[in-house]
Amino acid sequence: MSLPTRTTPTPDKNIASPYDELNRRIVAILQEDGRTSFRTIAEMLDISEGTVRNRVAWMKEAGHLAIVAIVDPTSISYRADAMLGIKVAPGHTPEAVAARLGASPSVVYVMWVSGRYDLLVEVVFDDEDGLAGFMNGMCYRDTGIASAEIMTGIKMFKNQFLLKRDLPDGQTTRDAAE
């Protein structure tokens, strides 16, 4: 005799969508503090805890949501950090070069861009030797890279490390959830 198994209902894709208004409000709260309990979120939004749990599970399952710890880069003093302007060599693709560079744990940002460069790459290191080693090993010896310009920071004025789109000026993600 087998016992019936309990399964979570499969959501319709709109309910798991990050564009659904309720999901956006749940995500806004989690962006402010990813440790906020489902119970607290439910109370803030006047919905059931089960609704929050299911919505979060469905968004995670659909690949729309990951709850992770993010270190505020402005609170860490790396001794060597830089933006690299990379020009991809003829016969190579930005995707391939980005994949190779992105495999390094020192690379924190890679974007294919238009304009003077093909890729913008942000790197961070504990010391200048780390930056020099990266440039020698990952950039100057890579036949997929035609040139690399190193731009080191002089002073940080703003570093918005969390995505907060569609919010009026001055409004926090927690404000948007209320």
N, C-alpha and C positions, 0 to 999 in steps of 0.2 A: 504494500500500500504506500503510495507516494503522497507526500503532502503538497498542497498547491503552493506554487511560488508566487511571491508578491513582486510585482514589477511596477516601475514608475511609468505612468502613461507617457506615450511618445507625444511630444508637443507638436503643434502645428508650427511651421517655420516662422510665422509672424510672432508667435509668443516667445520664441527664443531669440528674436531679432534685437540687436542693440538699439534699433530705431524705435522700438515700441516704447511709448511714453512711460509706462510703469518700470520697464527695464532700465531706461535712462535714469530714472530717479533712484533706483536701487544701486546702479553703478556709480552715480554721483556720490552717494553716501560711502560706498566702498572705496572710491578714489580718495576721499578725505581721510578715511581710516579703515584699512582693509581688515582690521580686527573687530569691527562692529558686529555684534551678534545678530543673528537673524531675528531674534525676539525684539531687539532694539530697533532694527530697521522696520519691522512690522508695526511697532508702536508709532514710529515716526510717520509712517505712511498710512496708518489706519487700515491695515490689511492683515491677513493671518500670517503667522510664522511659516506655515506650510507653503503658502503662496511664494514667500520670499525664497525658501529653501528650494522649491521646484524651479522657480525662475532662474536662480543662480546655477543650479545643476544643469538646466537646459542650455543656458548660455555657455557654460563651460564645455558641455558635451558638443555643442555646435562649433566650438573653437572661437567664439566671440569674446570670451572672458577668461582671464587667468588672474588669480589673486596671488601676487608676489610681493616680496619686500623690495623696496626701491630706496637706495641710499641717495640723499640729497647731495649732489655733486658739489654744491657750494659749501658744504660742511666739511668736506675732505680737502686737505691740502696736498695734492700731488706735487711732487717736486718737478715733474716734467709732464706737461700735457701740450698737445698741439692739434691744430686742424691741418690736414694735408689736402692740398689740391692735386688730384691725380689726373693725368692725361693718359688714356688707354692707348697702347700701341696698335698700329694697323694690323688687322688680322686677328685681333683679340676682341672679346666682348666685355662691356662693363660688368655684366652679371658674373662672368668667370673670375674677373679680377676681384670684384666685391666678395665673392665667395671665399677666395683664397685669403684675402686680408681679414675678412670677418671671422675666420676660424681662430684668429689670435685673441686670447682673453684681454689683451691690451687695447683692442679696438672696441669702442663703445658706441660708435655711430658710423653708419655708411649710407650715403644717399647718392643715387644717380641724378646728376643735375644737368641743366643746359647752361650754355655760356662758355666761359674760359676753360673750365675743367670738365671732365667726364664724371668724376666722383669726388665727393667731399667725405673725408674720413677723419673722425676724431679719435685720438689715441691718448692714453694716460699711462704714466710710469712712475715708479718710486724715485727714479733718478735719471739724470741726463744720459748715463751709459745705457739704460734701457731703451731710450728713444734712439740713440745712435745705433744700437744693435738691431732694433726693429727696422730702421731705415736701410741699413746695410744688408740685412738678411731677407727682409720681406719686400722692399721696394726697389732698391738699386740693382739687385740681382734678378728681379722678376722681368722676364722678356715681355710680359704683357703690359708693363708700365713704361710708357715713353718718357714721362717726366713726373716729378713729384716736387711740389713747392711746400715747404714747411712754414706754417704760420703759428708762432707761439703766442700765447696770451700775455698781455701786459697787465690788464685789470679786468675783472669780471663785473659787469654792470647788472646783468640779469641772466638767470639760468632757470627757465621754467621747465622742470623735468617731468611734470605730470601734464598729460593732455587735458586741457580745459577749454573745449570749444563750445561755441554757441552760448556763451554766458555774457551778460551785460558787464561792462567795466565795473570792477569792484565787487562783483558777486562771487561767492565761493561755491564750490560744488555742494556743500551742505545746505547753503541758502536755496540752491536750485531744487533740492530734494523736498524742501518744505512747502 
